[in-house]
Amino acid sequence: MLSICVFCEILRGARAAHVVFEDEHSLAFLDQRPLFPGHCLLVPRQHHETLQELPAALVGPLFLSARLLARSVEGGMRADGVFVAVNNRVSQSVPHLHIHVVPRRRKDGLRGFFWPRGKYQSEQEAVAARDAIRSAVAEFQREG
């Protein structure tokens, strides 16, 4: 079954969006269900579902746009700062890579991330997590 990508529709102009920025690699528009006014989504023009699938040649241009958008959201919304986030699969409501840029204000009600945080149960648990990630980094670097 062919699925329709809402963000690809926006990119084609087939669906309306409040566009705030665009260049040859990406497009940014207001989130329809913002955490706060000014919450934007930045999407690559090419359809890639996750950050892991984004070609290396597009990572730099996309994150340069994310940096520009972060500065612009902070300045334009007169915010104290911004929260920049990417969901990959889990909590990713649209399966098209998108970067959230959310204006933040002191005492705005959000506490760090949007979910409860905890501590490692032991130093050994932290070391095991570190080693597992280091091993995966080495493997992916070998793969190129």
N, C-alpha and C positions, 0 to 999 in steps of 0.2 A: 504494500500500500504506500502510495506517495504521500509524504507528509509535507505540510506547508510550513515554511520558516517565516515567522512574523517579522524578524529582523531583515531577512532577504526581501520581503515585500516592502518594507520601509526603504531599503536601499534602492529598489527598483522604482520607487515612487507610487507603488500600488496601494500603499497604506499611509495614512497621514501620521506625521510626527512633528514635534516642535524641535526642529534641527537647530543646534547651537554652534556646530563646527563641522567642517568637512574638508578633507584633502584627498589626494589620489589613493590613499591606502585605507582611510577610515572615515566614519561618520559618527557624530555624537548628537544625542537628542535627549530631551527630558524624559525621565522614567514616568510612565503613566500612573504608577502607584508609589510615589516618592516617600522616603523616610522623612524628608524635610523638603520644602520648596527649593528647587535648584538641583535636586538629585538627578544626575545625568548618567546615561549609558553610552559608552564608547565601543563601537563594533568595527571589526575589520570588514572591508568591502567584500573580500572573498569569504565564502562560507567555510568556517572551521569550527567544530563543536567545542573544542577545549584548547587551553593554552598549550598543552602537549602536542597538539596537532598543527599548531601554527608554524609555518615554515620559518626557519632561522632568519631568512632575509626580511621577514615582516615584523620580527620581534622589536627591533630597534625603532623603526618608524612608528609602530603602534604605541610603544611606551614613551616616545618623544611627544606624541599627541596626548597621551595620558598626563604627562607632566604639564603640558600647556593647558589642558583642560582643568587640572587640579588648581593651578594658579588662577585661572579665569573664574572658576566656580568660587574659590575663596574670595577673590577680589570683587567679582560681580555681585555676589550675595552678601558681601560684607561680613563674611564668616570669620571665626577665630582660627579655623583650620579645615581640613577635609579628611574624609575617610575614603581610601581607595581599596577596592576589593575585587577579586575574581573568584567566582564559584566554578568548580569543574565537576560536572555531573550532579553531585549532591547539592541540593538547593539551587540548582541551575534551572530556572523556570522555562527558559527558552534555550534549546540546544544549539546555540550559536554563540561563540565566544563573545563575552561582553565584560567590560570593566566598569564597575560602579564608581562614580565620583560623587560623594555625598558631603554637602557643606555641614560643618560641625560648629557648635557654639558651646562654650563652657556651660555646664549644668543643663544640657539639652535633654537629659534623660537617658541617653545611651551610655552604657557602661562598657567601655573597651569594645570587645567583640559583642555580637548579638547573642551569645550563648554562654552558659556557665563555664568558668575556667577552673582548673584544678592543679594539683601538684603531682609530680612523680611520687610514687609510693616509696621509692628508695633510689639511692645512687645507682644501683645495679640496673634498675629499670630505665633510668635516663641513659646510661652507657649503652644498654642494649638497643634503645631507639636510635641513639647517635650512630652506632656501628651499622645498624641495618640501613640507615639512610646513606651513610658514607659508602657502603658496599654498592648500593643501587646507583649512586652518583658515578662511581668508578666504572660500573658495568655500562651505563648509558654513555659515558664519555668514550669508552672503547668502541661502542656501536656507531658513534658519530652522530 
